[in-house]
């Protein structure tokens, strides 16, 4: 005699009568090991925080939260442009959703040599991959946060001795149509500052970075414009958002500049 199986009620699968759709619903901050492409070592292993969301029609009471986790339930995820796209399509299928969104944020490590002594040290950068599948159209974005130094041109001009400087953080988000190295984006941003930031500096290196910054003073406006020029010339980049924040050393506030640009709007504005 077969044992009777009790079927548990599925409340979230019931219909909703309020007539209000939800733009994004899902799970946030799932921490998992990943593998990403590394220009020098071919691959790099790191740990990422995943957030996954789908759109929810007005007639659906809830989404199936466990299915998000099941989609990512692998020992190690190799993250590429194709794998992001596959995850998004799987989300729309398993969750019966029209649109899907995915973001993963992770530390990315690059070995850098000091400018004079050539001593090597490790720099870490905050990187995000963002994927969207809206009306079956796939878009992918890369976001990097890069520290630089900036020397104030006004301070240099009016001061008898030296010029005030600060560490700045530049956050750049690019929409891409083909593969681009994380290292390439970081290098573009570092060129936009008065000088780069390094992990280890000896006295000859400190002399170099101090003098390099002094010879290359930049306002926060200069930083975002110089980076924009580089991004404009890269055909792999469709659109971008540049945000530079200078943590002022002689003021009790930060200086901020932002440039947003979509190359698809050229000729339509």
C-alpha positions in Angstrom: 0.0 0.0 0.0 1.5 3.3 -1.1 2.0 5.9 1.6 0.0 9.1 1.0 2.2 12.1 0.3 1.1 15.4 1.7 1.3 18.2 -0.8 2.4 21.4 0.8 0.6 24.6 -0.2 2.5 27.0 -2.5 1.4 30.4 -1.4 3.7 32.4 -3.6 2.4 30.7 -6.7 -1.1 32.1 -6.1 -2.4 35.1 -8.0 -2.4 38.6 -6.8 -5.4 41.0 -7.2 -3.8 44.4 -6.5 -2.8 45.0 -10.1 0.7 46.2 -9.3 3.8 44.8 -11.1 7.2 44.7 -9.4 10.2 46.0 -11.3 12.8 43.9 -9.4 12.5 41.1 -6.9 15.1 38.5 -5.9 18.1 37.8 -3.7 21.0 39.9 -2.6 24.6 39.3 -1.5 25.1 35.6 -2.2 28.8 35.0 -1.6 30.5 32.5 -3.9 33.9 31.6 -5.4 34.5 32.6 -9.0 37.1 32.5 -11.7 37.6 35.5 -14.0 40.0 36.2 -16.9 43.4 37.7 -15.9 45.5 39.3 -18.6 48.8 38.2 -17.0 47.9 34.8 -15.4 45.0 33.8 -17.8 42.7 33.3 -14.8 42.2 34.7 -11.3 40.3 33.1 -8.5 38.4 35.4 -6.2 35.2 35.7 -4.2 32.1 37.6 -5.4 28.9 38.9 -3.9 26.0 38.0 -6.3 22.6 39.8 -6.5 19.9 38.4 -8.8 16.5 39.9 -9.6 13.6 39.4 -12.0 10.6 41.4 -12.9 7.3 40.2 -11.4 4.0 40.6 -13.3 1.1 42.2 -11.4 -0.8 38.9 -11.3 2.0 36.9 -9.6 1.9 37.0 -5.8 5.6 36.1 -5.4 8.7 34.7 -7.0 10.6 31.5 -6.1 13.6 32.8 -4.1 15.2 29.3 -3.8 15.5 29.1 -7.6 17.9 32.0 -7.7 20.3 30.1 -5.4 19.8 26.9 -7.3 21.0 28.6 -10.5 24.2 29.6 -8.9 24.7 26.3 -7.0 28.0 25.4 -8.4 31.4 24.8 -6.7 33.1 27.5 -8.8 31.7 29.8 -11.4 33.7 30.8 -14.4 32.5 34.3 -15.3 32.5 35.4 -18.9 30.3 37.5 -21.1 28.6 34.3 -22.3 28.2 32.8 -18.9 26.5 36.0 -17.6 24.1 35.8 -20.6 23.3 32.1 -19.9 22.6 32.8 -16.2 20.1 35.6 -17.2 18.3 33.4 -19.7 18.1 30.6 -17.1 16.6 33.1 -14.6 13.8 34.1 -17.0 13.0 30.5 -17.8 13.1 29.0 -14.3 11.3 32.0 -12.7 8.9 32.6 -15.6 10.0 36.2 -15.8 10.2 38.7 -18.7 13.3 40.6 -17.5 16.3 39.5 -15.4 19.1 41.4 -13.7 22.4 40.2 -12.3 25.3 41.9 -10.5 28.4 40.4 -9.0 31.1 42.5 -7.2 34.5 41.2 -6.3 38.1 42.2 -5.4 40.4 42.0 -8.4 44.2 41.9 -7.8 46.9 43.3 -10.0 50.7 43.1 -9.4 52.2 46.5 -10.0 55.9 47.7 -10.1 57.0 50.8 -8.4 58.0 53.5 -10.9 61.7 53.8 -10.1 62.7 50.8 -7.8 60.5 48.4 -9.8 59.6 46.7 -6.5 56.4 44.7 -7.0 53.3 44.8 -4.8 49.7 43.8 -5.1 46.9 46.3 -5.6 43.3 45.4 -5.2 40.5 47.0 -7.1 36.7 46.8 -6.6 35.1 45.4 -9.8 31.5 44.6 -10.7 30.0 42.7 -13.7 26.4 43.8 -14.3 24.1 41.9 -16.8 20.6 42.8 -17.9 18.1 40.9 -20.0 15.2 43.2 -20.9 12.7 42.2 -23.6 15.2 39.5 -24.6 17.9 42.1 -25.2 21.1 41.4 -23.4 23.4 44.2 -22.1 26.6 43.8 -20.0 28.4 46.4 -18.0 31.7 46.5 -16.2 32.3 48.8 -13.2 35.7 49.5 -11.6 36.7 51.7 -8.7 40.3 53.0 -9.0 42.3 55.1 -6.5 44.5 57.9 -8.0 46.1 61.0 -6.7 45.2 64.5 -7.8 47.1 67.8 -7.3 45.2 71.1 -7.3 46.2 73.4 -10.2 44.9 76.4 -8.4 46.9 75.6 -5.3 50.0 75.1 -7.3 49.5 78.4 -9.1 49.0 80.6 -6.1 51.2 79.0 -3.5 54.8 79.9 -2.9 55.6 76.4 -1.6 54.1 73.2 -3.0 50.4 72.4 -3.7 47.8 70.6 -1.9 46.9 67.1 -3.1 44.6 64.3 -2.2 43.7 60.7 -2.9 40.8 60.4 -5.3 38.5 57.5 -6.2 37.2 57.2 -9.7 34.2 54.9 -10.4 33.7 54.0 -14.1 30.8 51.9 -15.4 31.0 51.0 -19.1 28.6 49.1 -21.3 30.5 47.0 -23.7 29.8 45.2 -27.0 32.9 43.0 -27.0 35.5 41.7 -24.6 37.8 44.2 -22.8 40.3 43.4 -20.1 39.7 44.7 -16.6 43.4 45.8 -16.6 42.7 48.0 -19.7 39.9 49.9 -17.9 42.1 50.4 -14.8 45.0 51.7 -16.9 42.7 54.2 -18.7 41.5 55.6 -15.4 44.9 55.7 -13.8 46.1 57.9 -16.8 43.4 60.4 -15.9 44.9 61.2 -12.5 47.8 63.4 -11.6 49.6 60.1 -10.6 48.9 56.5 -9.9 48.7 54.9 -6.5 51.1 52.0 -5.6 51.2 49.4 -2.9 54.9 49.8 -2.0 57.1 52.9 -2.6 60.8 53.4 -1.7 62.2 56.9 -1.3 63.1 57.3 -5.1 59.6 56.2 -5.9 58.1 58.7 -3.5 60.2 61.4 -5.1 58.9 60.3 -8.5 55.2 60.2 -7.6 55.4 63.5 -5.7 57.0 65.3 -8.6 54.9 63.6 -11.2 51.7 64.8 -9.5 53.1 68.3 -9.1 54.0 68.4 -12.8 50.5 67.0 -13.8 48.0 69.0 -11.7 44.3 68.3 -12.3 41.0 69.5 -11.1 38.3 66.8 -10.6 36.8 68.2 -13.8 40.0 67.5 -15.7 40.0 63.9 -14.4 36.6 62.9 -15.7 37.2 64.7 -19.0 40.5 63.1 -19.7 39.1 59.6 -18.9 36.1 60.4 -21.2 38.4 61.2 -24.1 39.9 57.7 -23.8 36.6 55.9 -23.5 35.2 57.9 -26.5 38.1 56.4 -28.7 37.4 52.8 -27.7 35.0 51.2 -30.1 34.3 48.3 -27.7 32.5 50.7 -25.3 28.9 51.6 -26.0 28.2 53.9 -23.1 29.8 55.0 -19.9 29.4 56.7 -16.5 32.4 58.3 -14.9 32.3 59.6 -11.3 35.4 61.1 -9.7 35.5 62.1 -6.1 38.4 64.0 -4.6 38.7 63.6 -0.8 40.1 67.1 -0.2 43.0 67.4 2.1 42.4 71.0 3.1 38.6 71.1 3.1 36.0 69.4 5.1 34.2 68.2 2.0 34.8 66.2 -1.2 34.9 67.5 -4.8 32.8 65.5 -7.2 32.4 65.4 -11.0 30.3 63.1 -13.2 30.1 62.5 -16.9 27.5 60.2 -18.5 27.5 59.4 -22.2 25.8 57.0 -24.6 27.5 56.8 -28.0 24.2 55.6 -29.6 22.8 59.1 -29.1 25.4 60.8 -31.4 23.5 62.6 -34.1 20.2 62.4 -32.2 20.8 65.1 -29.6 
